[in-house]
Amino acid sequence: MSELTVRIPDYLRQRAEAVAGKEKMSLDQLVSLALVSHLSGWMAQDEMALRAKRGSWEKFQAVLDKVPEDEPAEYDRR
């Protein structure tokens, strides 16, 4: 495990301590959990951007063109 020193506003630390207390966890655990959560969101966004670059509207349209023009089944209607 490594140690990281950060500077945050006093009000933010107070809120974090309050949430950590309410959730019965240490401030370290809360900050780690929040960091993991936020990082995973950023990483997912990066992954989606990479996938989007590999995509092609032409290929997408070619797949859609294969869908029959039939009416949907009764159970699949709104």
C-alpha positions as CSV (number, residue, x, y, z in Angstrom):
1,M,0.0,0.0,0.0
2,S,1.2,3.5,-0.6
3,E,0.5,6.7,1.1
4,L,-0.7,9.8,-0.7
5,T,-1.0,13.3,0.8
6,V,-3.5,15.6,-0.8
7,R,-4.8,19.1,0.0
8,I,-8.6,19.5,0.1
9,P,-10.8,22.2,1.4
10,D,-11.8,21.9,5.1
11,Y,-15.5,21.7,4.3
12,L,-14.8,18.7,1.9
13,R,-12.9,16.9,4.6
14,Q,-15.7,17.5,7.1
15,R,-18.3,16.1,4.7
16,A,-16.1,13.1,3.9
17,E,-15.6,12.4,7.6
18,A,-19.3,12.7,8.2
19,V,-20.1,10.2,5.4
20,A,-17.4,7.8,6.6
21,G,-18.8,7.9,10.1
22,K,-22.3,7.3,8.8
23,E,-21.2,4.4,6.7
24,K,-19.0,3.0,9.6
25,M,-15.8,3.1,7.6
26,S,-12.5,4.9,7.9
27,L,-11.8,8.1,6.0
28,D,-9.1,6.2,4.1
29,Q,-11.6,3.5,3.0
30,L,-14.1,6.2,1.9
31,V,-11.5,8.1,-0.1
32,S,-10.2,4.9,-1.7
33,L,-13.7,3.8,-2.6
34,A,-14.6,7.2,-4.1
35,L,-11.4,7.3,-6.1
36,V,-12.0,3.8,-7.5
37,S,-15.5,4.7,-8.4
38,H,-14.5,7.9,-10.3
39,L,-11.5,6.3,-12.0
40,S,-13.6,3.4,-13.3
41,G,-16.0,6.0,-14.8
42,W,-13.1,7.7,-16.6
43,M,-11.7,4.4,-17.8
44,A,-15.1,3.3,-19.1
45,Q,-15.4,6.5,-21.0
46,D,-11.9,6.0,-22.5
47,E,-12.8,2.4,-23.5
48,M,-16.1,3.6,-25.1
49,A,-14.2,6.2,-27.1
50,L,-11.8,3.5,-28.4
51,R,-14.7,1.3,-29.4
52,A,-16.4,4.2,-31.1
53,K,-13.3,4.8,-33.2
54,R,-13.4,1.2,-34.4
55,G,-17.0,1.4,-35.3
56,S,-18.4,2.4,-38.7
57,W,-21.8,3.9,-39.5
58,E,-21.7,2.0,-42.8
59,K,-21.3,-1.4,-41.1
60,F,-24.0,-0.5,-38.6
61,Q,-26.4,0.5,-41.5
62,A,-25.5,-2.7,-43.3
63,V,-26.6,-4.7,-40.3
64,L,-29.8,-2.7,-39.9
65,D,-30.6,-3.2,-43.6
66,K,-30.8,-7.0,-42.9
67,V,-33.7,-6.6,-40.5
68,P,-36.9,-7.7,-42.1
69,E,-39.7,-5.1,-42.6
70,D,-42.2,-7.4,-40.9
71,E,-44.5,-6.1,-38.2
72,P,-43.3,-7.0,-34.7
73,A,-44.9,-9.9,-32.9
74,E,-47.9,-9.0,-30.6
75,Y,-45.9,-9.5,-27.5
76,D,-43.2,-7.1,-28.8
77,R,-45.4,-4.1,-29.5
78,R,-46.0,-1.1,-27.4
